[in-house]
Amino acid sequence: MSIEVRNVFKYYGEQAAVKGISFSVKSGEIVGFLGPNGAGKSTTMKMITGFIPATSGEILVSGMPVGTDQLNPKQKIGYLPENNPLYLDMYVREYLDFVAGIYKLSNRSERVDLMIDSLGLEIEQNKKIGALSKGFRQRVGLAQAMIHDPEVLILDEPTSGLDPNQLVEIRELIKSIGKEKTLMLSTHIMQEAEAICDRVVILSKGEIVADTPTQRLHDQSEIKTVFVEFEGKVTKSQLSKIKDINKVDQKDNGWLLYSKSVDPRAEISRFSQEHNLIILTLQLEQKSLSSIFKDLTN
């Protein structure tokens, strides 16, 4: 495993920001780290990079334990923080050469050329970073994270604040980079995770509430929603008494019935027979990714 997080806690005073989480990321995998604001995503990423220490537990990168005073695992990591702290008065090429010098790369010029070429910065390379659009600043941030050819990339909210066109460009860049690197990115947007990631780990209030392949996200919500339309009169009070139904809402000419974890269609059919009702529509609703995210994090 390229990243292993084992029973990690992080306390700030008496407040637990991260509560005993464990997960791993395989080589060549793109994993989305999701959760609402304050869930502990950025704190966890900072611990993985060795920027801040864990209170307890163990974190390994490429088999090496991570700590704030250990350089070897840090050399395996490329990190793009959420606020992308760039030197705005430096030129793009000048800045990337400066970062390459910090890493003491023997092939500085070659690596700078490669990053400029692979991240589409040719036209912008002689501009000051402060004059770049948000999308190109994110490209420069990705370039500095990759310039030392790390095995692991940690990206914290890499598409935050981008316009729709920039969003598509950066997503495609991240997907192409992920073919060669172990990549972990944080976001609070489910659609973004679905577009980019092989797998998602969802955090809520410092705890993992889901760890699943992206294509199985729709299976994660325990709440089943059924739309039913009857020929004949029926009341909300009657529908509320159906077995396993927890909530009833009216919708158009029918009803939305909610059940926790159980598909209630068989019970609804039984109800219709007992009350001599004809079912015109009976459909299990496909929940939106936003609704699933809300279910899991609430």
C-alpha positions in Angstrom: 0.0 0.0 0.0 1.2 3.5 -0.8 -0.8 5.1 2.1 -1.8 3.3 5.3 -3.7 5.1 8.0 -4.2 3.0 11.2 -6.5 4.0 14.0 -5.4 7.7 13.9 -6.7 10.2 16.4 -6.1 14.0 16.3 -7.0 16.2 19.3 -6.9 19.9 19.6 -7.1 20.4 23.3 -10.1 18.3 24.4 -11.8 18.4 21.0 -11.3 15.4 18.7 -10.9 16.5 15.1 -10.2 12.9 13.9 -11.5 9.9 15.8 -9.7 6.6 15.2 -9.9 6.4 11.4 -8.3 3.6 9.4 -8.0 3.2 5.6 -5.4 2.5 2.9 -4.7 3.6 -0.7 -3.1 1.3 -3.2 -0.5 2.3 -5.7 -2.1 3.7 -8.9 -5.4 4.4 -7.2 -7.3 7.7 -7.2 -9.2 8.0 -3.9 -11.6 10.8 -3.0 -11.7 12.0 0.6 -15.1 13.5 1.1 -17.0 15.2 3.9 -18.7 18.5 4.9 -16.6 21.4 6.1 -15.1 20.6 9.5 -15.3 16.8 9.0 -11.5 16.4 9.4 -10.4 16.1 5.8 -7.7 18.7 5.7 -6.5 17.7 9.2 -6.1 14.1 8.0 -4.2 15.2 4.8 -1.9 17.3 6.8 -1.1 14.4 9.1 -0.4 12.1 6.1 2.0 14.7 4.7 3.7 15.0 8.1 2.8 18.7 8.3 1.1 18.2 11.7 1.5 15.2 14.0 -1.2 12.7 14.9 -2.1 12.5 18.5 -2.1 8.7 18.3 -2.2 5.9 15.7 0.2 5.2 12.8 0.5 6.6 9.2 2.7 4.9 6.6 3.7 6.2 3.2 5.4 3.8 0.9 6.0 1.6 4.0 7.7 4.3 6.0 6.2 5.9 9.1 5.3 9.5 8.8 6.3 12.1 11.4 6.9 15.8 11.4 10.7 15.3 11.8 11.1 12.5 9.2 12.2 13.5 5.7 12.3 10.1 3.9 8.5 9.6 3.6 8.0 13.3 2.8 10.2 12.9 -0.2 7.7 10.4 -1.6 4.8 12.9 -1.3 3.7 15.8 -3.5 1.2 18.1 -1.7 -1.1 20.8 -3.0 -2.8 22.6 -0.1 -6.3 24.0 -0.3 -5.1 27.6 -0.4 -2.3 26.9 -3.0 0.4 29.2 -1.4 2.3 30.5 -4.4 4.8 33.4 -4.7 2.8 35.8 -6.8 5.7 38.1 -7.7 7.7 35.2 -9.2 7.5 34.2 -12.8 6.2 30.7 -13.5 9.5 29.2 -14.7 11.4 31.0 -12.0 9.1 29.6 -9.3 9.3 26.0 -10.6 13.1 26.3 -10.8 13.1 27.6 -7.2 11.0 24.6 -6.0 13.3 22.2 -7.9 16.2 23.8 -6.1 14.6 23.2 -2.7 14.4 19.5 -3.6 18.0 19.6 -4.7 17.2 18.0 -8.0 20.2 17.3 -10.2 18.1 17.7 -13.4 16.4 20.9 -12.4 16.0 22.4 -15.9 14.8 19.1 -17.3 12.1 18.7 -14.6 11.0 22.3 -15.0 10.6 21.8 -18.8 8.7 18.6 -18.3 6.2 20.2 -15.8 5.6 23.2 -18.1 5.0 20.9 -21.0 2.9 18.3 -19.3 0.7 20.8 -17.4 0.1 23.1 -20.4 2.0 26.1 -19.0 4.1 26.9 -22.1 2.2 30.1 -23.0 2.2 31.3 -19.4 5.7 30.3 -18.3 7.2 33.8 -18.6 4.3 35.5 -16.8 4.2 36.5 -13.1 2.1 34.0 -11.1 0.0 36.9 -9.8 -1.1 37.7 -13.4 -2.5 34.1 -14.0 -6.1 33.0 -13.9 -7.2 30.7 -11.0 -7.1 27.7 -13.4 -3.5 28.3 -14.4 -2.5 29.0 -10.7 -3.8 25.5 -9.9 -1.7 24.1 -12.8 1.4 25.8 -11.3 0.4 24.3 -7.9 0.2 20.9 -9.4 3.5 21.4 -11.1 5.3 22.2 -7.8 3.7 19.2 -6.2 4.9 16.9 -9.0 8.3 18.4 -9.8 10.3 15.9 -7.7 8.4 13.0 -9.2 6.7 11.8 -6.0 5.0 8.4 -5.7 2.1 9.9 -3.8 0.1 13.0 -4.6 -2.2 14.7 -1.9 -4.5 17.3 -3.3 -6.7 19.4 -1.0 -9.8 20.8 -2.7 -7.9 21.1 -6.0 -10.8 22.5 -8.0 -12.1 25.0 -5.5 -13.2 28.3 -7.1 -12.7 27.3 -10.7 -15.1 28.2 -13.4 -16.8 25.4 -15.4 -14.2 25.3 -18.2 -11.3 25.4 -15.8 -13.0 22.7 -13.8 -13.1 20.3 -16.8 -9.5 21.0 -17.6 -8.2 20.4 -14.1 -10.3 17.2 -13.7 -8.8 15.8 -16.9 -5.3 16.7 -15.7 -5.9 15.0 -12.4 -7.3 11.8 -14.1 -4.2 11.6 -16.4 -1.8 12.2 -13.5 -3.6 9.4 -11.5 -2.7 6.8 -14.1 0.9 7.0 -12.9 0.7 8.1 -9.3 -1.1 7.2 -6.1 -3.5 10.1 -5.8 -5.7 11.2 -2.9 -7.9 14.3 -3.2 -10.3 16.0 -0.8 -13.6 17.5 -1.9 -17.1 18.1 -0.5 -18.7 17.6 -4.0 -20.0 14.1 -4.7 -20.2 14.7 -8.4 -16.6 15.6 -8.6 -15.6 12.4 -6.8 -17.8 10.4 -9.2 -16.1 12.1 -12.2 -12.5 11.6 -11.0 -12.1 8.9 -8.4 -11.9 5.1 -8.4 -13.0 5.0 -4.7 -14.3 7.3 -2.1 -13.8 7.6 1.7 -16.4 9.7 3.3 -15.7 11.4 6.6 -18.3 13.0 9.0 -17.5 14.5 12.4 -14.0 13.0 12.4 -15.2 9.4 11.6 -15.4 7.3 8.4 -19.0 6.7 7.5 -18.4 5.1 4.0 -15.4 3.5 2.1 -16.6 2.3 -1.3 -15.8 2.1 -5.0 -17.2 5.1 -6.8 -19.6 3.1 -8.9 -21.3 1.7 -5.8 -22.0 5.1 -4.2 -25.7 4.8 -5.0 -25.8 1.7 -2.8 -24.6 3.5 0.3 -27.7 5.3 1.4 -29.7 3.3 3.9 -32.9 5.3 3.2 -35.0 3.8 0.4 -37.5 6.1 -1.4 -40.5 4.9 -3.3 -42.9 6.9 -5.5 -46.4 5.4 -5.6 -49.6 6.6 -7.3 -53.0 5.0 -6.6 -56.3 5.0 -8.4 -58.6 5.9 -5.5 -58.4 8.0 -2.5 -55.8 7.4 0.2 -54.6 9.5 3.1 -51.2 10.3 4.5 -52.2 8.8 7.8 -53.1 5.5 6.2 -49.8 5.3 4.3 -47.8 6.1 7.5 -49.1 2.9 9.0 -47.5 0.7 6.3 -44.8 -1.6 7.8 -41.2 -0.2 7.5 -42.4 3.3 6.4 -40.8 6.1 8.4 -42.0 9.1 6.5 -44.6 10.1 3.9 -44.7 13.2 1.6 -47.1 14.1 -1.2 -45.6 14.6 -4.7 -47.7 15.6 -7.8 -50.5 13.0 -8.0 -48.8 10.5 -5.8 -46.8 9.9 -2.7 -43.1 9.6 -1.7 -42.7 6.9 1.0 -39.4 6.6 2.9 -38.0 3.5 4.5 -34.7 2.9 6.4 -32.7 0.2 4.7 -35.7 -1.9 3.6 -37.3 -1.8 0.1 -41.0 -1.3 1.0 -42.6 -2.1 -2.3 -43.9 -5.5 -1.2 -45.6 -4.0 1.8 -47.1 -1.2 -0.3 -48.5 -3.8 -2.7 -50.0 -5.7 0.3 -51.5 -2.4 1.6 -53.1 -1.8 -1.8 -54.7 -5.2 -1.8 -56.0 -4.8 1.7 -57.6 -1.5 0.9 -58.9 -2.4 -2.7 -56.6 0.1 -4.3 -55.2 -0.1 -7.8 -51.5 0.9 -8.1 -50.9 3.1 -11.2 -47.2 3.7 -10.4 -44.8 2.0 -8.0 -41.2 3.1 -8.5 -38.0 2.9 -6.4 -36.4 6.4 -6.7 -32.8 6.8 -7.7 -31.3 9.2 -5.1 -29.1 12.0 -6.2 -25.5 11.9 -5.1 -26.1 15.0 -3.1 -28.9 13.3 -1.2 -26.7 10.3 -0.5 -24.0 12.5 0.8 -26.5 14.3 3.1 -27.8 10.9 4.4 -24.3 9.6 5.2 -23.0 12.8 6.8 -26.1 13.5 8.9 
